[in-house]
């Protein structure tokens, strides 16, 4: 599941309003996020593969089943993707 390029053009980091880039999440982070968001997807397994990274804020916003989770309080640190 890829982030829609048109959506990516209009999304910005909610903290800094900086540009976002699509990054692939490490397997351990994917599993952790799938567990975290499982309760929100009653009839299906959440798919977590990518995230949106802002180099200005150093935050990583997960994309769960094609839905970008653009909440600063739910963002991951850049270290979660090795940056």
PLY file of the C-alpha trace (Angstrom):
ply
format ascii 1.0
element vertex 83
property float x
property float y
property float z
element edge 82
property int vertex1
property int vertex2
end_header
0.00 0.00 0.00
1.59 3.22 -1.13
0.80 6.77 -0.09
-1.16 8.52 -2.83
1.21 11.02 -4.53
-1.55 13.66 -4.70
-2.13 13.33 -0.96
1.59 13.57 -0.28
1.71 16.87 -2.17
-0.75 18.53 0.21
0.30 16.95 3.52
2.79 18.75 5.75
4.19 18.08 9.20
1.62 19.33 11.72
4.39 20.54 14.02
6.62 22.49 11.61
4.58 22.62 8.38
7.68 21.09 6.75
7.77 18.72 3.80
7.28 14.99 4.27
8.96 12.05 2.60
7.77 8.46 2.43
9.99 6.01 4.32
9.77 2.26 4.85
9.46 1.21 8.48
11.69 -1.47 10.01
9.98 -4.81 10.69
10.02 -4.43 14.49
8.39 -0.99 14.29
5.78 -2.32 11.85
4.81 -5.11 14.25
4.62 -2.74 17.21
2.39 -0.29 15.32
0.14 -3.07 14.00
-0.43 -4.18 17.59
-1.09 -0.59 18.71
-3.69 0.12 16.01
-5.32 -3.34 15.89
-8.18 -2.27 18.18
-9.17 0.44 15.67
-9.59 -2.12 12.87
-12.17 -4.56 14.20
-12.69 -6.70 11.10
-9.25 -6.56 9.51
-5.57 -6.63 10.31
-4.00 -3.14 10.09
-1.35 -2.87 7.40
1.69 -0.87 8.47
4.59 -0.63 6.04
5.40 3.03 5.45
5.51 6.31 7.28
5.91 9.99 6.52
9.13 11.53 7.80
9.77 15.22 8.42
13.46 16.10 8.62
12.69 19.51 10.17
10.88 18.12 13.20
12.57 14.72 13.28
9.17 13.07 13.54
7.83 9.99 11.76
4.09 9.71 11.14
2.94 6.12 10.55
0.63 5.21 7.67
-1.83 2.58 8.86
-3.94 0.85 6.20
-3.45 3.83 3.86
-4.38 6.34 6.58
-1.60 8.76 7.61
-1.69 9.24 11.38
-0.79 12.94 11.46
-0.88 13.54 15.21
2.26 14.92 16.85
1.52 12.96 20.03
1.40 9.68 18.04
4.50 10.40 15.95
7.65 8.34 16.32
11.14 9.76 16.77
13.48 9.73 13.77
15.62 7.15 15.59
12.84 4.59 14.96
13.85 4.61 11.29
17.57 4.96 11.90
17.87 8.70 11.38
0 1
1 2
2 3
3 4
4 5
5 6
6 7
7 8
8 9
9 10
10 11
11 12
12 13
13 14
14 15
15 16
16 17
17 18
18 19
19 20
20 21
21 22
22 23
23 24
24 25
25 26
26 27
27 28
28 29
29 30
30 31
31 32
32 33
33 34
34 35
35 36
36 37
37 38
38 39
39 40
40 41
41 42
42 43
43 44
44 45
45 46
46 47
47 48
48 49
49 50
50 51
51 52
52 53
53 54
54 55
55 56
56 57
57 58
58 59
59 60
60 61
61 62
62 63
63 64
64 65
65 66
66 67
67 68
68 69
69 70
70 71
71 72
72 73
73 74
74 75
75 76
76 77
77 78
78 79
79 80
80 81
81 82
